[in-house]
C-alpha cells in the first residue's frame, strides 16, 4: 500500500510540475500519458530484470557463502543511522512470488531454513540493486524521454528499490551470524553421534 501511495503521489506531482509552466488540457493530457508510460515502463523493466536474475543466474552465486553478499558490522550500523527499525516493516516484501516469506524469521536455529532465507535475501539484494540502476533505460523511451519526466520517475524508482535493498542487507547481518552458529552446532552434533 505504501508503494502504491508513493507512486501515485509522485506521478501526480510530476504531472503537475510539468503542466504548470504552460497550463492547458492538451498539455495535462500529454504529460499524464508520458508519466503513465514512464511508470508502466519502469515497472516492466523491474519485473524483467528480476525474472532474468532469477532464471538465468545459478543459485550458487547467491549462496550464504558468497563473500560479495556478506554484511560488515559497519554497514549494519550505517543502516541504523537511518532509523531502519522504525520503517522496515512498512516496506512490502515480495515473497509471494517465490513462495518464501521474508517478513519474519520463523526459526533461528534451523540451518536449512536460514540458508534458504539468506539465499532469497541475496537474490533480493541483486534484484533491487539492478532495478534501481536499470530504471535509467526509460530515458530512451521517446514518450517519456523528457528530462523532467524520466529523471523524477527514475529517482522515485531508485529510492523504492534501495529501501528493500537496505532492509535485506540489514537483516542479512544477523541471519548470517545465526546461520554460522547453526552450522557449527550441527557439526558438533554430528561429531557426537560419530563418537558414540
VENBELLIN-V156818 format. One record per backbone hydrogen bond with DSSP energy under -0.5 kcal/mol. CO is the residue of the C=O (numbers start at 0). NH is the residue of the N-H. If there is no record, write none. Layout:
co = [CO,CO]
nh = [NH,NH]
This chain:
co = [0,1,2,3,4,5,6,7,8,9,10,11,12,13,14,15,16,18,19,23,24,25,26,27,28,29,30,31,32,33,34,35,36,37,38,39,40,41,42,43,44,45,46,47,48,49,50,51,51,52,57,58,59,62,64,65,66,71,72,73,74,75,76,77,78,78,79,82,82,83,83,86,86,87,93,94,94,94,99,103,108,109,110,111,112,113,114,115,116,117,118,119,120,121,122,123,124,125,126,127,128,129,130,132,133,134,135,136,137,139,140,141,145,145,146,148,149,150,151,152,153,154,155,156,157,158,159,160,161,162,163,164,165,166,167,168,169,170,171,172,173,174,175,176,177,178,179,180,181,182,183,184,185,186,187,188,189,190,191]
nh = [4,5,6,7,8,9,10,11,12,13,14,15,16,17,18,19,20,21,22,27,28,29,30,31,32,33,34,35,36,37,38,39,40,41,42,43,44,45,46,47,48,49,50,51,52,53,54,55,56,56,60,61,62,65,66,68,69,75,76,77,78,79,80,80,81,83,82,85,86,86,87,89,90,90,96,97,98,99,101,105,110,113,114,115,116,117,118,119,120,121,122,123,124,125,126,127,128,129,130,131,132,133,134,135,136,137,138,139,140,141,143,144,148,149,150,152,153,154,155,156,157,158,159,160,161,162,163,164,165,166,167,168,169,170,171,172,173,174,175,176,177,178,179,180,181,182,183,184,185,186,187,188,189,190,191,192,193,194,195]
